[in-house]
């Protein structure tokens, strides 16, 4: 769920089975509660190297530095397991 500024404030969970039966009640989980569980699980919510490179590429592209943007996007492609050839 987003606030008026477009920032995430939590998640809404709807029980699909009950929704099909006409029950439209939902559970709201505040972002602070989610952050507590994430921290307890030892998970860090930080952008990955791929995220950082992609964002750098977008920034360069928006500034018109297409050659540098292309280089960043190629770096992203090298990080992606989908674009890597299979190793047999």
HTML snippet that shows the backbone in 3Dmol.js (N, CA, C, O; Angstrom):
<script src="https://3Dmol.org/build/3Dmol-min.js"></script>
<div id="view" style="width:600px;height:400px;position:relative"></div>
<script>
const pdb = `
ATOM      1  N   UNK A   1       0.839  -1.142   0.000  1.00  0.00           N
ATOM      2  CA  UNK A   1       0.000   0.000   0.000  1.00  0.00           C
ATOM      3  C   UNK A   1       0.904   1.230   0.000  1.00  0.00           C
ATOM      4  O   UNK A   1       1.934   1.258   0.674  1.00  0.00           O
ATOM      5  N   UNK A   2       0.505   2.242  -0.763  1.00  0.00           N
ATOM      6  CA  UNK A   2       1.279   3.466  -0.877  1.00  0.00           C
ATOM      7  C   UNK A   2       0.545   4.629  -0.233  1.00  0.00           C
ATOM      8  O   UNK A   2      -0.685   4.670  -0.203  1.00  0.00           O
ATOM      9  N   UNK A   3       1.325   5.578   0.286  1.00  0.00           N
ATOM     10  CA  UNK A   3       0.705   6.781   0.831  1.00  0.00           C
ATOM     11  C   UNK A   3       0.518   7.806  -0.288  1.00  0.00           C
ATOM     12  O   UNK A   3       0.771   7.506  -1.455  1.00  0.00           O
ATOM     13  N   UNK A   4       0.082   8.996   0.060  1.00  0.00           N
ATOM     14  CA  UNK A   4      -0.186  10.040  -0.940  1.00  0.00           C
ATOM     15  C   UNK A   4       1.067  10.470  -1.695  1.00  0.00           C
ATOM     16  O   UNK A   4       0.975  11.001  -2.801  1.00  0.00           O
ATOM     17  N   UNK A   5       2.240  10.240  -1.098  1.00  0.00           N
ATOM     18  CA  UNK A   5       3.509  10.598  -1.751  1.00  0.00           C
ATOM     19  C   UNK A   5       4.043   9.467  -2.633  1.00  0.00           C
ATOM     20  O   UNK A   5       5.062   9.626  -3.306  1.00  0.00           O
ATOM     21  N   UNK A   6       3.354   8.330  -2.625  1.00  0.00           N
ATOM     22  CA  UNK A   6       3.794   7.185  -3.419  1.00  0.00           C
ATOM     23  C   UNK A   6       4.805   6.309  -2.704  1.00  0.00           C
ATOM     24  O   UNK A   6       5.436   5.453  -3.325  1.00  0.00           O
ATOM     25  N   UNK A   7       4.967   6.514  -1.398  1.00  0.00           N
ATOM     26  CA  UNK A   7       5.918   5.711  -0.630  1.00  0.00           C
ATOM     27  C   UNK A   7       5.201   4.525   0.008  1.00  0.00           C
ATOM     28  O   UNK A   7       4.057   4.637   0.448  1.00  0.00           O
ATOM     29  N   UNK A   8       5.890   3.396   0.050  1.00  0.00           N
ATOM     30  CA  UNK A   8       5.305   2.179   0.617  1.00  0.00           C
ATOM     31  C   UNK A   8       5.115   2.336   2.112  1.00  0.00           C
ATOM     32  O   UNK A   8       6.041   2.721   2.826  1.00  0.00           O
ATOM     33  N   UNK A   9       3.907   2.038   2.587  1.00  0.00           N
ATOM     34  CA  UNK A   9       3.628   2.100   4.023  1.00  0.00           C
ATOM     35  C   UNK A   9       3.231   0.736   4.568  1.00  0.00           C
ATOM     36  O   UNK A   9       3.045   0.590   5.776  1.00  0.00           O
ATOM     37  N   UNK A  10       3.099  -0.261   3.709  1.00  0.00           N
ATOM     38  CA  UNK A  10       2.751  -1.598   4.166  1.00  0.00           C
ATOM     39  C   UNK A  10       2.222  -2.463   3.046  1.00  0.00           C
ATOM     40  O   UNK A  10       2.205  -2.070   1.879  1.00  0.00           O
ATOM     41  N   UNK A  11       1.791  -3.651   3.429  1.00  0.00           N
ATOM     42  CA  UNK A  11       1.236  -4.623   2.491  1.00  0.00           C
ATOM     43  C   UNK A  11      -0.205  -4.935   2.875  1.00  0.00           C
ATOM     44  O   UNK A  11      -0.575  -4.903   4.048  1.00  0.00           O
ATOM     45  N   UNK A  12      -0.997  -5.234   1.872  1.00  0.00           N
ATOM     46  CA  UNK A  12      -2.364  -5.673   2.101  1.00  0.00           C
ATOM     47  C   UNK A  12      -2.454  -7.120   1.653  1.00  0.00           C
ATOM     48  O   UNK A  12      -2.104  -7.450   0.520  1.00  0.00           O
ATOM     49  N   UNK A  13      -2.924  -7.983   2.546  1.00  0.00           N
ATOM     50  CA  UNK A  13      -3.061  -9.404   2.250  1.00  0.00           C
ATOM     51  C   UNK A  13      -4.540  -9.736   2.188  1.00  0.00           C
ATOM     52  O   UNK A  13      -5.278  -9.531   3.152  1.00  0.00           O
ATOM     53  N   UNK A  14      -4.962 -10.250   1.046  1.00  0.00           N
ATOM     54  CA  UNK A  14      -6.351 -10.673   0.858  1.00  0.00           C
ATOM     55  C   UNK A  14      -6.362 -12.189   0.737  1.00  0.00           C
ATOM     56  O   UNK A  14      -5.585 -12.758  -0.030  1.00  0.00           O
ATOM     57  N   UNK A  15      -7.229 -12.839   1.479  1.00  0.00           N
ATOM     58  CA  UNK A  15      -7.380 -14.284   1.401  1.00  0.00           C
ATOM     59  C   UNK A  15      -8.153 -14.597   0.120  1.00  0.00           C
ATOM     60  O   UNK A  15      -9.349 -14.319   0.026  1.00  0.00           O
ATOM     61  N   UNK A  16      -7.462 -15.177  -0.865  1.00  0.00           N
ATOM     62  CA  UNK A  16      -8.080 -15.417  -2.178  1.00  0.00           C
ATOM     63  C   UNK A  16      -9.308 -16.317  -2.088  1.00  0.00           C
ATOM     64  O   UNK A  16     -10.298 -16.095  -2.784  1.00  0.00           O
ATOM     65  N   UNK A  17      -9.242 -17.330  -1.232  1.00  0.00           N
ATOM     66  CA  UNK A  17     -10.380 -18.254  -1.105  1.00  0.00           C
ATOM     67  C   UNK A  17     -11.610 -17.501  -0.601  1.00  0.00           C
ATOM     68  O   UNK A  17     -12.704 -17.647  -1.145  1.00  0.00           O
ATOM     69  N   UNK A  18     -11.418 -16.696   0.443  1.00  0.00           N
ATOM     70  CA  UNK A  18     -12.546 -15.933   0.987  1.00  0.00           C
ATOM     71  C   UNK A  18     -13.023 -14.874  -0.001  1.00  0.00           C
ATOM     72  O   UNK A  18     -14.220 -14.601  -0.083  1.00  0.00           O
ATOM     73  N   UNK A  19     -12.107 -14.279  -0.746  1.00  0.00           N
ATOM     74  CA  UNK A  19     -12.485 -13.258  -1.731  1.00  0.00           C
ATOM     75  C   UNK A  19     -13.379 -13.863  -2.807  1.00  0.00           C
ATOM     76  O   UNK A  19     -14.319 -13.216  -3.270  1.00  0.00           O
ATOM     77  N   UNK A  20     -13.092 -15.108  -3.210  1.00  0.00           N
ATOM     78  CA  UNK A  20     -13.922 -15.772  -4.219  1.00  0.00           C
ATOM     79  C   UNK A  20     -15.323 -16.047  -3.690  1.00  0.00           C
ATOM     80  O   UNK A  20     -16.285 -16.137  -4.453  1.00  0.00           O
ATOM     81  N   UNK A  21     -15.420 -16.178  -2.375  1.00  0.00           N
ATOM     82  CA  UNK A  21     -16.718 -16.436  -1.751  1.00  0.00           C
ATOM     83  C   UNK A  21     -17.443 -15.144  -1.389  1.00  0.00           C
ATOM     84  O   UNK A  21     -18.513 -15.185  -0.781  1.00  0.00           O
ATOM     85  N   UNK A  22     -16.871 -13.997  -1.758  1.00  0.00           N
ATOM     86  CA  UNK A  22     -17.526 -12.725  -1.505  1.00  0.00           C
ATOM     87  C   UNK A  22     -17.054 -11.990  -0.266  1.00  0.00           C
ATOM     88  O   UNK A  22     -17.487 -10.865  -0.016  1.00  0.00           O
ATOM     89  N   UNK A  23     -16.175 -12.602   0.516  1.00  0.00           N
ATOM     90  CA  UNK A  23     -15.638 -11.938   1.707  1.00  0.00           C
ATOM     91  C   UNK A  23     -14.470 -11.060   1.274  1.00  0.00           C
ATOM     92  O   UNK A  23     -13.442 -11.566   0.824  1.00  0.00           O
ATOM     93  N   UNK A  24     -14.626  -9.767   1.409  1.00  0.00           N
ATOM     94  CA  UNK A  24     -13.596  -8.851   0.930  1.00  0.00           C
ATOM     95  C   UNK A  24     -12.724  -8.292   2.053  1.00  0.00           C
ATOM     96  O   UNK A  24     -12.054  -7.278   1.860  1.00  0.00           O
ATOM     97  N   UNK A  25     -12.720  -8.930   3.211  1.00  0.00           N
ATOM     98  CA  UNK A  25     -11.868  -8.445   4.296  1.00  0.00           C
ATOM     99  C   UNK A  25     -10.403  -8.678   3.937  1.00  0.00           C
ATOM    100  O   UNK A  25     -10.066  -9.612   3.209  1.00  0.00           O
ATOM    101  N   UNK A  26      -9.548  -7.814   4.459  1.00  0.00           N
ATOM    102  CA  UNK A  26      -8.126  -7.891   4.157  1.00  0.00           C
ATOM    103  C   UNK A  26      -7.330  -7.611   5.417  1.00  0.00           C
ATOM    104  O   UNK A  26      -7.842  -7.035   6.376  1.00  0.00           O
ATOM    105  N   UNK A  27      -6.082  -8.021   5.404  1.00  0.00           N
ATOM    106  CA  UNK A  27      -5.166  -7.786   6.507  1.00  0.00           C
ATOM    107  C   UNK A  27      -4.127  -6.777   6.047  1.00  0.00           C
ATOM    108  O   UNK A  27      -3.501  -6.963   5.003  1.00  0.00           O
ATOM    109  N   UNK A  28      -3.937  -5.709   6.815  1.00  0.00           N
ATOM    110  CA  UNK A  28      -2.912  -4.710   6.513  1.00  0.00           C
ATOM    111  C   UNK A  28      -1.712  -4.959   7.414  1.00  0.00           C
ATOM    112  O   UNK A  28      -1.855  -5.059   8.633  1.00  0.00           O
ATOM    113  N   UNK A  29      -0.527  -5.059   6.815  1.00  0.00           N
ATOM    114  CA  UNK A  29       0.708  -5.257   7.575  1.00  0.00           C
ATOM    115  C   UNK A  29       1.554  -4.000   7.401  1.00  0.00           C
ATOM    116  O   UNK A  29       2.025  -3.727   6.297  1.00  0.00           O
ATOM    117  N   UNK A  30       1.755  -3.225   8.476  1.00  0.00           N
ATOM    118  CA  UNK A  30       2.530  -1.988   8.373  1.00  0.00           C
ATOM    119  C   UNK A  30       3.989  -2.244   7.990  1.00  0.00           C
ATOM    120  O   UNK A  30       4.557  -3.279   8.336  1.00  0.00           O
ATOM    121  N   UNK A  31       4.577  -1.305   7.284  1.00  0.00           N
ATOM    122  CA  UNK A  31       5.968  -1.421   6.843  1.00  0.00           C
ATOM    123  C   UNK A  31       6.911  -1.625   8.025  1.00  0.00           C
ATOM    124  O   UNK A  31       7.884  -2.372   7.916  1.00  0.00           O
ATOM    125  N   UNK A  32       6.634  -0.968   9.156  1.00  0.00           N
ATOM    126  CA  UNK A  32       7.493  -1.118  10.335  1.00  0.00           C
ATOM    127  C   UNK A  32       7.513  -2.562  10.823  1.00  0.00           C
ATOM    128  O   UNK A  32       8.560  -3.061  11.235  1.00  0.00           O
ATOM    129  N   UNK A  33       6.379  -3.229  10.781  1.00  0.00           N
ATOM    130  CA  UNK A  33       6.303  -4.638  11.188  1.00  0.00           C
ATOM    131  C   UNK A  33       7.118  -5.504  10.245  1.00  0.00           C
ATOM    132  O   UNK A  33       7.834  -6.404  10.684  1.00  0.00           O
ATOM    133  N   UNK A  34       7.012  -5.238   8.964  1.00  0.00           N
ATOM    134  CA  UNK A  34       7.777  -5.996   7.964  1.00  0.00           C
ATOM    135  C   UNK A  34       9.266  -5.795   8.200  1.00  0.00           C
ATOM    136  O   UNK A  34      10.039  -6.750   8.127  1.00  0.00           O
ATOM    137  N   UNK A  35       9.677  -4.556   8.484  1.00  0.00           N
ATOM    138  CA  UNK A  35      11.088  -4.263   8.727  1.00  0.00           C
ATOM    139  C   UNK A  35      11.626  -5.024   9.937  1.00  0.00           C
ATOM    140  O   UNK A  35      12.777  -5.461   9.932  1.00  0.00           O
ATOM    141  N   UNK A  36      10.805  -5.185  10.965  1.00  0.00           N
ATOM    142  CA  UNK A  36      11.225  -5.950  12.145  1.00  0.00           C
ATOM    143  C   UNK A  36      11.507  -7.401  11.762  1.00  0.00           C
ATOM    144  O   UNK A  36      12.536  -7.954  12.148  1.00  0.00           O
ATOM    145  N   UNK A  37      10.602  -8.017  11.008  1.00  0.00           N
ATOM    146  CA  UNK A  37      10.797  -9.418  10.589  1.00  0.00           C
ATOM    147  C   UNK A  37      12.003  -9.566   9.672  1.00  0.00           C
ATOM    148  O   UNK A  37      12.749 -10.539   9.777  1.00  0.00           O
ATOM    149  N   UNK A  38      12.194  -8.614   8.783  1.00  0.00           N
ATOM    150  CA  UNK A  38      13.344  -8.665   7.874  1.00  0.00           C
ATOM    151  C   UNK A  38      14.641  -8.591   8.670  1.00  0.00           C
ATOM    152  O   UNK A  38      15.581  -9.341   8.409  1.00  0.00           O
ATOM    153  N   UNK A  39      14.686  -7.676   9.647  1.00  0.00           N
ATOM    154  CA  UNK A  39      15.886  -7.529  10.475  1.00  0.00           C
ATOM    155  C   UNK A  39      16.144  -8.797  11.286  1.00  0.00           C
ATOM    156  O   UNK A  39      17.284  -9.255  11.370  1.00  0.00           O
ATOM    157  N   UNK A  40      15.089  -9.372  11.887  1.00  0.00           N
ATOM    158  CA  UNK A  40      15.237 -10.600  12.680  1.00  0.00           C
ATOM    159  C   UNK A  40      15.745 -11.758  11.820  1.00  0.00           C
ATOM    160  O   UNK A  40      16.440 -12.645  12.315  1.00  0.00           O
ATOM    161  N   UNK A  41      15.397 -11.747  10.542  1.00  0.00           N
ATOM    162  CA  UNK A  41      15.840 -12.812   9.637  1.00  0.00           C
ATOM    163  C   UNK A  41      17.265 -12.586   9.144  1.00  0.00           C
ATOM    164  O   UNK A  41      17.828 -13.434   8.452  1.00  0.00           O
ATOM    165  N   UNK A  42      17.852 -11.432   9.505  1.00  0.00           N
ATOM    166  CA  UNK A  42      19.225 -11.146   9.086  1.00  0.00           C
ATOM    167  C   UNK A  42      19.337 -10.726   7.634  1.00  0.00           C
ATOM    168  O   UNK A  42      20.394 -10.860   7.018  1.00  0.00           O
ATOM    169  N   UNK A  43      18.235 -10.215   7.087  1.00  0.00           N
ATOM    170  CA  UNK A  43      18.223  -9.808   5.680  1.00  0.00           C
ATOM    171  C   UNK A  43      18.488  -8.317   5.589  1.00  0.00           C
ATOM    172  O   UNK A  43      17.951  -7.529   6.367  1.00  0.00           O
ATOM    173  N   UNK A  44      19.317  -7.944   4.637  1.00  0.00           N
ATOM    174  CA  UNK A  44      19.622  -6.531   4.413  1.00  0.00           C
ATOM    175  C   UNK A  44      18.877  -6.062   3.174  1.00  0.00           C
ATOM    176  O   UNK A  44      19.015  -6.642   2.097  1.00  0.00           O
ATOM    177  N   UNK A  45      18.090  -5.012   3.331  1.00  0.00           N
ATOM    178  CA  UNK A  45      17.324  -4.481   2.210  1.00  0.00           C
ATOM    179  C   UNK A  45      18.132  -3.381   1.532  1.00  0.00           C
ATOM    180  O   UNK A  45      17.840  -2.195   1.686  1.00  0.00           O
ATOM    181  N   UNK A  46      19.137  -3.785   0.789  1.00  0.00           N
ATOM    182  CA  UNK A  46      20.025  -2.856   0.100  1.00  0.00           C
ATOM    183  C   UNK A  46      20.034  -3.185  -1.395  1.00  0.00           C
ATOM    184  O   UNK A  46      19.888  -4.346  -1.776  1.00  0.00           O
ATOM    185  N   UNK A  47      20.204  -2.169  -2.235  1.00  0.00           N
ATOM    186  CA  UNK A  47      20.297  -2.446  -3.675  1.00  0.00           C
ATOM    187  C   UNK A  47      21.502  -3.338  -3.975  1.00  0.00           C
ATOM    188  O   UNK A  47      22.573  -3.172  -3.391  1.00  0.00           O
ATOM    189  N   UNK A  48      21.312  -4.266  -4.875  1.00  0.00           N
ATOM    190  CA  UNK A  48      22.404  -5.146  -5.278  1.00  0.00           C
ATOM    191  C   UNK A  48      23.346  -4.406  -6.235  1.00  0.00           C
ATOM    192  O   UNK A  48      23.051  -3.298  -6.682  1.00  0.00           O
ATOM    193  N   UNK A  49      24.451  -5.021  -6.531  1.00  0.00           N
ATOM    194  CA  UNK A  49      25.391  -4.442  -7.502  1.00  0.00           C
ATOM    195  C   UNK A  49      24.693  -4.252  -8.851  1.00  0.00           C
ATOM    196  O   UNK A  49      24.912  -3.250  -9.532  1.00  0.00           O
ATOM    197  N   UNK A  50      23.871  -5.201  -9.226  1.00  0.00           N
ATOM    198  CA  UNK A  50      23.125  -5.095 -10.481  1.00  0.00           C
ATOM    199  C   UNK A  50      22.193  -3.888 -10.453  1.00  0.00           C
ATOM    200  O   UNK A  50      22.123  -3.138 -11.426  1.00  0.00           O
ATOM    201  N   UNK A  51      21.474  -3.694  -9.341  1.00  0.00           N
ATOM    202  CA  UNK A  51      20.592  -2.530  -9.198  1.00  0.00           C
ATOM    203  C   UNK A  51      21.372  -1.224  -9.331  1.00  0.00           C
ATOM    204  O   UNK A  51      20.958  -0.305 -10.038  1.00  0.00           O
ATOM    205  N   UNK A  52      22.507  -1.162  -8.639  1.00  0.00           N
ATOM    206  CA  UNK A  52      23.312   0.070  -8.680  1.00  0.00           C
ATOM    207  C   UNK A  52      23.796   0.366 -10.092  1.00  0.00           C
ATOM    208  O   UNK A  52      23.714   1.506 -10.550  1.00  0.00           O
ATOM    209  N   UNK A  53      24.299  -0.646 -10.780  1.00  0.00           N
ATOM    210  CA  UNK A  53      24.787  -0.441 -12.150  1.00  0.00           C
ATOM    211  C   UNK A  53      23.656  -0.008 -13.081  1.00  0.00           C
ATOM    212  O   UNK A  53      23.834   0.889 -13.904  1.00  0.00           O
ATOM    213  N   UNK A  54      22.496  -0.646 -12.950  1.00  0.00           N
ATOM    214  CA  UNK A  54      21.357  -0.305 -13.799  1.00  0.00           C
ATOM    215  C   UNK A  54      20.918   1.140 -13.561  1.00  0.00           C
ATOM    216  O   UNK A  54      20.652   1.877 -14.510  1.00  0.00           O
ATOM    217  N   UNK A  55      20.845   1.533 -12.309  1.00  0.00           N
ATOM    218  CA  UNK A  55      20.450   2.916 -11.988  1.00  0.00           C
ATOM    219  C   UNK A  55      21.473   3.916 -12.504  1.00  0.00           C
ATOM    220  O   UNK A  55      21.112   4.991 -12.983  1.00  0.00           O
ATOM    221  N   UNK A  56      22.763   3.558 -12.404  1.00  0.00           N
ATOM    222  CA  UNK A  56      23.797   4.430 -12.961  1.00  0.00           C
ATOM    223  C   UNK A  56      23.604   4.560 -14.468  1.00  0.00           C
ATOM    224  O   UNK A  56      23.729   5.649 -15.027  1.00  0.00           O
ATOM    225  N   UNK A  57      23.298   3.437 -15.121  1.00  0.00           N
ATOM    226  CA  UNK A  57      23.056   3.459 -16.565  1.00  0.00           C
ATOM    227  C   UNK A  57      21.870   4.337 -16.927  1.00  0.00           C
ATOM    228  O   UNK A  57      21.931   5.101 -17.891  1.00  0.00           O
ATOM    229  N   UNK A  58      20.788   4.233 -16.160  1.00  0.00           N
ATOM    230  CA  UNK A  58      19.617   5.083 -16.412  1.00  0.00           C
ATOM    231  C   UNK A  58      19.957   6.560 -16.237  1.00  0.00           C
ATOM    232  O   UNK A  58      19.522   7.402 -17.023  1.00  0.00           O
ATOM    233  N   UNK A  59      20.727   6.864 -15.214  1.00  0.00           N
ATOM    234  CA  UNK A  59      21.114   8.252 -14.970  1.00  0.00           C
ATOM    235  C   UNK A  59      21.956   8.791 -16.123  1.00  0.00           C
ATOM    236  O   UNK A  59      21.731   9.902 -16.603  1.00  0.00           O
ATOM    237  N   UNK A  60      22.916   8.002 -16.557  1.00  0.00           N
ATOM    238  CA  UNK A  60      23.762   8.421 -17.682  1.00  0.00           C
ATOM    239  C   UNK A  60      22.937   8.583 -18.950  1.00  0.00           C
ATOM    240  O   UNK A  60      23.138   9.530 -19.710  1.00  0.00           O
ATOM    241  N   UNK A  61      22.012   7.661 -19.177  1.00  0.00           N
ATOM    242  CA  UNK A  61      21.160   7.729 -20.361  1.00  0.00           C
ATOM    243  C   UNK A  61      20.327   9.006 -20.358  1.00  0.00           C
ATOM    244  O   UNK A  61      20.205   9.690 -21.374  1.00  0.00           O
ATOM    245  N   UNK A  62      19.747   9.316 -19.178  1.00  0.00           N
ATOM    246  CA  UNK A  62      18.898  10.513 -19.090  1.00  0.00           C
ATOM    247  C   UNK A  62      19.695  11.798 -19.271  1.00  0.00           C
ATOM    248  O   UNK A  62      19.133  12.835 -19.624  1.00  0.00           O
ATOM    249  N   UNK A  63      21.005  11.735 -19.031  1.00  0.00           N
ATOM    250  CA  UNK A  63      21.879  12.895 -19.237  1.00  0.00           C
ATOM    251  C   UNK A  63      22.408  12.960 -20.668  1.00  0.00           C
ATOM    252  O   UNK A  63      23.111  13.902 -21.033  1.00  0.00           O
ATOM    253  N   UNK A  64      22.065  11.950 -21.479  1.00  0.00           N
ATOM    254  CA  UNK A  64      22.496  11.938 -22.872  1.00  0.00           C
ATOM    255  C   UNK A  64      23.851  11.291 -23.098  1.00  0.00           C
ATOM    256  O   UNK A  64      24.364  11.317 -24.216  1.00  0.00           O
ATOM    257  N   UNK A  65      24.439  10.714 -22.065  1.00  0.00           N
ATOM    258  CA  UNK A  65      25.735  10.041 -22.204  1.00  0.00           C
ATOM    259  C   UNK A  65      25.471   8.584 -22.573  1.00  0.00           C
ATOM    260  O   UNK A  65      25.603   7.681 -21.747  1.00  0.00           O
ATOM    261  N   UNK A  66      25.095   8.380 -23.838  1.00  0.00           N
ATOM    262  CA  UNK A  66      24.627   7.070 -24.284  1.00  0.00           C
ATOM    263  C   UNK A  66      25.720   6.004 -24.298  1.00  0.00           C
ATOM    264  O   UNK A  66      25.453   4.836 -24.016  1.00  0.00           O
ATOM    265  N   UNK A  67      26.946   6.402 -24.624  1.00  0.00           N
ATOM    266  CA  UNK A  67      28.051   5.434 -24.652  1.00  0.00           C
ATOM    267  C   UNK A  67      28.330   4.902 -23.243  1.00  0.00           C
ATOM    268  O   UNK A  67      28.494   3.697 -23.054  1.00  0.00           O
ATOM    269  N   UNK A  68      28.382   5.794 -22.266  1.00  0.00           N
ATOM    270  CA  UNK A  68      28.635   5.370 -20.887  1.00  0.00           C
ATOM    271  C   UNK A  68      27.450   4.562 -20.355  1.00  0.00           C
ATOM    272  O   UNK A  68      27.636   3.591 -19.622  1.00  0.00           O
ATOM    273  N   UNK A  69      26.225   4.965 -20.729  1.00  0.00           N
ATOM    274  CA  UNK A  69      25.038   4.225 -20.304  1.00  0.00           C
ATOM    275  C   UNK A  69      25.073   2.806 -20.863  1.00  0.00           C
ATOM    276  O   UNK A  69      24.772   1.843 -20.158  1.00  0.00           O
ATOM    277  N   UNK A  70      25.439   2.691 -22.126  1.00  0.00           N
ATOM    278  CA  UNK A  70      25.519   1.368 -22.757  1.00  0.00           C
ATOM    279  C   UNK A  70      26.527   0.492 -22.021  1.00  0.00           C
ATOM    280  O   UNK A  70      26.285  -0.695 -21.799  1.00  0.00           O
ATOM    281  N   UNK A  71      27.650   1.080 -21.648  1.00  0.00           N
ATOM    282  CA  UNK A  71      28.671   0.314 -20.920  1.00  0.00           C
ATOM    283  C   UNK A  71      28.120  -0.201 -19.593  1.00  0.00           C
ATOM    284  O   UNK A  71      28.383  -1.343 -19.216  1.00  0.00           O
ATOM    285  N   UNK A  72      27.357   0.632 -18.881  1.00  0.00           N
ATOM    286  CA  UNK A  72      26.751   0.204 -17.606  1.00  0.00           C
ATOM    287  C   UNK A  72      25.738  -0.912 -17.835  1.00  0.00           C
ATOM    288  O   UNK A  72      25.705  -1.893 -17.093  1.00  0.00           O
ATOM    289  N   UNK A  73      24.902  -0.751 -18.880  1.00  0.00           N
ATOM    290  CA  UNK A  73      23.898  -1.778 -19.164  1.00  0.00           C
ATOM    291  C   UNK A  73      24.558  -3.099 -19.552  1.00  0.00           C
ATOM    292  O   UNK A  73      24.044  -4.169 -19.225  1.00  0.00           O
ATOM    293  N   UNK A  74      25.677  -3.030 -20.238  1.00  0.00           N
ATOM    294  CA  UNK A  74      26.407  -4.263 -20.569  1.00  0.00           C
ATOM    295  C   UNK A  74      26.972  -4.909 -19.310  1.00  0.00           C
ATOM    296  O   UNK A  74      27.007  -6.135 -19.203  1.00  0.00           O
ATOM    297  N   UNK A  75      27.415  -4.088 -18.355  1.00  0.00           N
ATOM    298  CA  UNK A  75      27.868  -4.643 -17.077  1.00  0.00           C
ATOM    299  C   UNK A  75      26.716  -5.356 -16.376  1.00  0.00           C
ATOM    300  O   UNK A  75      26.897  -6.437 -15.816  1.00  0.00           O
ATOM    301  N   UNK A  76      25.525  -4.746 -16.410  1.00  0.00           N
ATOM    302  CA  UNK A  76      24.349  -5.370 -15.815  1.00  0.00           C
ATOM    303  C   UNK A  76      24.088  -6.710 -16.476  1.00  0.00           C
ATOM    304  O   UNK A  76      23.812  -7.704 -15.803  1.00  0.00           O
ATOM    305  N   UNK A  77      24.174  -6.731 -17.781  1.00  0.00           N
ATOM    306  CA  UNK A  77      23.937  -7.965 -18.528  1.00  0.00           C
ATOM    307  C   UNK A  77      24.922  -9.050 -18.104  1.00  0.00           C
ATOM    308  O   UNK A  77      24.556 -10.223 -18.037  1.00  0.00           O
ATOM    309  N   UNK A  78      26.155  -8.677 -17.819  1.00  0.00           N
ATOM    310  CA  UNK A  78      27.153  -9.657 -17.399  1.00  0.00           C
ATOM    311  C   UNK A  78      26.860 -10.229 -16.016  1.00  0.00           C
ATOM    312  O   UNK A  78      27.267 -11.350 -15.714  1.00  0.00           O
ATOM    313  N   UNK A  79      26.153  -9.469 -15.167  1.00  0.00           N
ATOM    314  CA  UNK A  79      25.794  -9.941 -13.836  1.00  0.00           C
ATOM    315  C   UNK A  79      24.582 -10.860 -13.856  1.00  0.00           C
ATOM    316  O   UNK A  79      24.396 -11.654 -12.934  1.00  0.00           O
ATOM    317  N   UNK A  80      23.760 -10.764 -14.885  1.00  0.00           N
ATOM    318  CA  UNK A  80      22.501 -11.489 -14.924  1.00  0.00           C
ATOM    319  C   UNK A  80      22.709 -12.956 -15.266  1.00  0.00           C
ATOM    320  O   UNK A  80      23.288 -13.264 -16.308  1.00  0.00           O
ATOM    321  N   UNK A  81      22.245 -13.877 -14.405  1.00  0.00           N
ATOM    322  CA  UNK A  81      22.389 -15.306 -14.711  1.00  0.00           C
ATOM    323  C   UNK A  81      21.588 -15.715 -15.940  1.00  0.00           C
ATOM    324  O   UNK A  81      21.901 -16.724 -16.572  1.00  0.00           O
ATOM    325  N   UNK A  82      20.566 -14.954 -16.283  1.00  0.00           N
ATOM    326  CA  UNK A  82      19.742 -15.290 -17.443  1.00  0.00           C
ATOM    327  C   UNK A  82      20.525 -15.121 -18.738  1.00  0.00           C
ATOM    328  O   UNK A  82      20.316 -15.863 -19.697  1.00  0.00           O
ATOM    329  N   UNK A  83      21.433 -14.139 -18.764  1.00  0.00           N
ATOM    330  CA  UNK A  83      22.180 -13.863 -19.987  1.00  0.00           C
ATOM    331  C   UNK A  83      23.479 -14.662 -20.080  1.00  0.00           C
ATOM    332  O   UNK A  83      24.188 -14.579 -21.083  1.00  0.00           O
ATOM    333  N   UNK A  84      23.786 -15.422 -19.055  1.00  0.00           N
ATOM    334  CA  UNK A  84      25.018 -16.214 -19.068  1.00  0.00           C
ATOM    335  C   UNK A  84      24.769 -17.539 -19.796  1.00  0.00           C
ATOM    336  O   UNK A  84      23.727 -18.170 -19.616  1.00  0.00           O
ATOM    337  N   UNK A  85      25.721 -17.945 -20.605  1.00  0.00           N
ATOM    338  CA  UNK A  85      25.545 -19.251 -21.268  1.00  0.00           C
ATOM    339  C   UNK A  85      25.609 -20.365 -20.229  1.00  0.00           C
ATOM    340  O   UNK A  85      26.330 -20.250 -19.238  1.00  0.00           O
ATOM    341  N   UNK A  86      24.862 -21.438 -20.451  1.00  0.00           N
ATOM    342  CA  UNK A  86      24.878 -22.548 -19.495  1.00  0.00           C
ATOM    343  C   UNK A  86      26.260 -23.188 -19.433  1.00  0.00           C
ATOM    344  O   UNK A  86      26.960 -23.273 -20.442  1.00  0.00           O
ATOM    345  N   UNK A  87      26.642 -23.633 -18.249  1.00  0.00           N
ATOM    346  CA  UNK A  87      27.919 -24.321 -18.086  1.00  0.00           C
ATOM    347  C   UNK A  87      27.625 -25.801 -17.881  1.00  0.00           C
ATOM    348  O   UNK A  87      27.028 -26.192 -16.879  1.00  0.00           O
ATOM    349  N   UNK A  88      28.044 -26.608 -18.825  1.00  0.00           N
ATOM    350  CA  UNK A  88      27.804 -28.061 -18.742  1.00  0.00           C
ATOM    351  C   UNK A  88      29.098 -28.796 -18.647  1.00  0.00           C
ATOM    352  O   UNK A  88      29.105 -30.025 -18.569  1.00  0.00           O
TER     353      UNK A  88
END
`;
const viewer = $3Dmol.createViewer("view");
viewer.addModel(pdb, "pdb");
viewer.setStyle({}, {cartoon: {color: "spectrum"}});
viewer.zoomTo();
viewer.render();
</script>
